[in-house]
Amino acid sequence: MYLITAFGNLLIILAINSDSHLHTTMYFFLANLSFVDICFTSTTIPKMLWNIQTQSKVITFAGCITQMYFFVLFTGLDMFLLTVMAYDRFVAICHPLHYTVIMNPGLCGLLALVSWILIVSLFYCTVLGVYFSSAATQSSHAGAVASVMYTVVTPMLNPFIYSLRNRDIKEAL
């Protein structure tokens, strides 16, 4: 699943960068989302795979803090980029004649920069809810399943959901 996530998202980035027809606002944000999804899964999955291989559950304090920092950072970026993409589609659908004026390159760059600076609490609250509810109910299995769903399955499905059903991406590939 990790390899599918990494290669699927990398394929989307390469297709968008290599095809000049895909150098639009929507695909700019989609390429950023794919990059963040690669980083997001690379924050936790390699250590998890190592722990499974070595039958170890050990992580240093510094390793834990570093992993948590990047996990929260990329989680927030993921959610913010999804919000920006929703705004982009809203403008394209509701204000099609003003789209190029509203979503100009300056605004797109600013939104991308803000997404790399801010961490939105939408997904962060979900993560906290999973861990706090797991601690309260003592159900480590349910917490593990939920964790795998948002750390592995969602980033793996994003290339299929956002890109591979898209005719322009298929043509670029």
C-alpha positions as CSV (number, residue, x, y, z in Angstrom):
1,M,0.0,0.0,0.0
2,Y,2.9,2.3,0.8
3,L,4.5,1.7,-2.6
4,I,1.1,2.3,-4.4
5,T,0.7,5.6,-2.5
6,A,4.2,6.8,-3.3
7,F,4.3,5.8,-6.9
8,G,0.7,6.8,-7.6
9,N,1.3,10.3,-6.3
10,L,4.7,10.6,-7.9
11,L,3.1,9.6,-11.2
12,I,0.5,12.4,-10.8
13,I,3.2,15.0,-10.1
14,L,5.3,13.9,-13.1
15,A,2.2,13.9,-15.4
16,I,1.2,17.4,-14.3
17,N,4.8,18.8,-14.6
18,S,5.4,17.2,-18.0
19,D,2.2,18.2,-19.8
20,S,1.8,21.9,-20.5
21,H,-2.0,21.4,-20.8
22,L,-2.1,20.6,-17.2
23,H,-0.4,23.8,-16.0
24,T,-3.6,25.2,-14.6
25,T,-4.7,26.2,-11.1
26,M,-6.5,22.9,-10.3
27,Y,-3.6,20.7,-11.3
28,F,-1.1,23.0,-9.5
29,F,-3.0,22.3,-6.3
30,L,-3.3,18.6,-7.2
31,A,0.4,18.3,-7.7
32,N,1.0,19.9,-4.3
33,L,-1.6,17.5,-2.7
34,S,0.2,14.6,-4.2
35,F,3.6,15.8,-2.9
36,V,2.1,16.3,0.6
37,D,0.5,12.8,0.5
38,I,3.9,11.3,-0.3
39,C,5.5,13.2,2.6
40,F,2.5,12.3,4.9
41,T,2.8,8.6,4.4
42,S,6.6,8.7,4.5
43,T,6.4,10.2,8.0
44,T,5.1,7.1,9.7
45,I,4.9,4.1,7.4
46,P,8.7,3.4,7.0
47,K,9.1,3.3,10.8
48,M,6.0,1.1,11.1
49,L,7.3,-1.3,8.5
50,W,10.7,-1.4,10.3
51,N,8.9,-2.2,13.6
52,I,6.9,-5.0,12.0
53,Q,10.1,-6.5,10.4
54,T,12.1,-6.3,13.6
55,Q,9.3,-7.2,15.9
56,S,10.1,-4.0,17.8
57,K,7.9,-1.3,19.2
58,V,10.7,1.0,20.3
59,I,11.1,4.6,19.2
60,T,13.3,7.2,20.8
61,F,11.8,10.4,22.4
62,A,13.5,12.6,19.8
63,G,12.3,10.2,17.0
64,C,8.7,10.3,18.4
65,I,8.7,14.1,18.6
66,T,10.2,14.5,15.1
67,Q,7.7,12.0,13.7
68,M,4.8,13.7,15.4
69,Y,5.9,17.2,14.2
70,F,6.0,16.1,10.6
71,F,2.8,14.1,10.9
72,V,0.9,17.0,12.2
73,L,2.5,19.4,9.7
74,F,1.7,17.2,6.6
75,T,-1.8,16.4,8.0
76,G,-2.6,20.1,8.2
77,L,-1.2,20.8,4.8
78,D,-3.3,18.0,3.3
79,M,-6.4,19.4,4.8
80,F,-5.6,23.0,3.8
81,L,-4.9,22.0,0.3
82,L,-8.2,20.1,0.0
83,T,-9.9,23.3,1.3
84,V,-8.1,25.4,-1.3
85,M,-9.0,23.0,-4.0
86,A,-12.6,23.2,-2.9
87,Y,-12.5,27.0,-3.1
88,D,-10.9,26.8,-6.6
89,R,-13.7,24.5,-7.8
90,F,-16.3,26.8,-6.2
91,V,-15.0,29.8,-8.0
92,A,-14.8,27.9,-11.3
93,I,-18.4,26.7,-11.0
94,C,-20.1,29.7,-9.5
95,H,-18.1,32.5,-11.2
96,P,-16.8,31.0,-14.4
97,L,-16.5,34.4,-16.2
98,H,-14.4,35.8,-13.4
99,Y,-12.4,32.7,-12.7
100,T,-9.2,33.8,-14.3
101,V,-9.4,37.2,-12.6
102,I,-10.1,35.7,-9.1
103,M,-7.8,32.7,-9.3
104,N,-4.8,34.6,-10.8
105,P,-1.2,33.3,-10.5
106,G,-0.6,35.6,-7.5
107,L,-3.5,34.3,-5.5
108,C,-2.7,30.7,-6.4
109,G,0.9,31.2,-5.2
110,L,-0.4,32.9,-2.0
111,L,-2.8,30.1,-1.3
112,A,-0.1,27.5,-1.8
113,L,2.3,29.4,0.4
114,V,-0.3,29.7,3.1
115,S,-1.0,26.0,2.9
116,W,2.7,25.4,3.5
117,I,2.7,27.8,6.5
118,L,-0.7,27.1,8.3
119,I,-2.0,24.0,9.9
120,V,-5.7,23.6,9.7
121,S,-7.3,21.9,12.7
122,L,-10.0,20.0,10.8
123,F,-8.0,16.8,10.3
124,Y,-5.9,17.5,13.4
125,C,-9.1,17.3,15.5
126,T,-10.0,14.0,13.9
127,V,-6.5,12.6,14.8
128,L,-6.9,13.9,18.4
129,G,-10.3,12.4,18.6
130,V,-9.1,9.0,17.5
131,Y,-6.2,9.0,20.0
132,F,-8.3,10.4,22.9
133,S,-11.2,8.0,22.3
134,S,-8.8,5.1,22.0
135,A,-7.2,6.0,25.4
136,A,-10.6,6.4,27.0
137,T,-12.1,3.1,25.7
138,Q,-8.9,1.1,25.9
139,S,-9.6,-0.3,22.4
140,S,-6.2,-0.3,20.8
141,H,-7.5,-2.4,17.8
142,A,-10.1,0.1,16.8
143,G,-7.6,3.0,17.2
144,A,-5.1,1.1,15.0
145,V,-7.7,0.4,12.3
146,A,-8.7,4.1,12.3
147,S,-5.1,5.2,12.2
148,V,-4.3,3.0,9.2
149,M,-7.4,4.3,7.4
150,Y,-6.3,8.0,7.6
151,T,-2.5,7.4,7.3
152,V,-2.4,4.8,4.6
153,V,-5.7,4.3,2.8
154,T,-6.7,7.9,2.2
155,P,-3.4,9.0,0.7
156,M,-3.3,5.8,-1.4
157,L,-6.8,6.5,-2.9
158,N,-6.2,10.2,-3.6
159,P,-4.5,9.7,-6.9
160,F,-7.3,7.5,-8.1
161,I,-10.0,9.8,-6.8
162,Y,-8.6,13.1,-8.0
163,S,-6.7,12.2,-11.1
164,L,-6.9,8.8,-12.7
165,R,-10.6,9.2,-13.5
166,N,-9.7,12.5,-15.1
167,R,-9.5,12.4,-18.9
168,D,-6.7,15.1,-19.0
169,I,-4.5,13.1,-16.6
170,K,-5.1,9.9,-18.6
171,E,-4.0,11.7,-21.8
172,A,-0.9,13.1,-20.1
173,L,0.0,9.6,-18.9
